[in-house]
Amino acid sequence: MSDHHVYVIECADGTLYTGYTTDVERRVAEHDAGEGAKYTRGRTPVTLRYVESFDSRSAAMSREHAIKSLSRTEKEALIGDG
């Protein structure tokens, strides 16, 4: 069962934010409410653009790091905008 997720949201200012969670719906709602990451506060509303699911936390965290290391162009290609 895939309980660990890496997600990419697009903020109202057009920037992309990548994170890890065990509950995507709850986490996106937290970002939208201004209670998520410091980066996303004041950049609401946010839109969920991409999710990958994993069986282990370590695999998800490794993928989160890899996505955060991508360029904007590479992230857009990943989420289907490229």
Secondary structure, 3 states (H helix, E strand, C coil): CCCEEEEEEECCCCCEEEEEECCHHHHHHHHHCCCCCCCCCCCCCCEEEEEEEECCHHHHHHHHHHHHCCCHHHHHHHHCCC
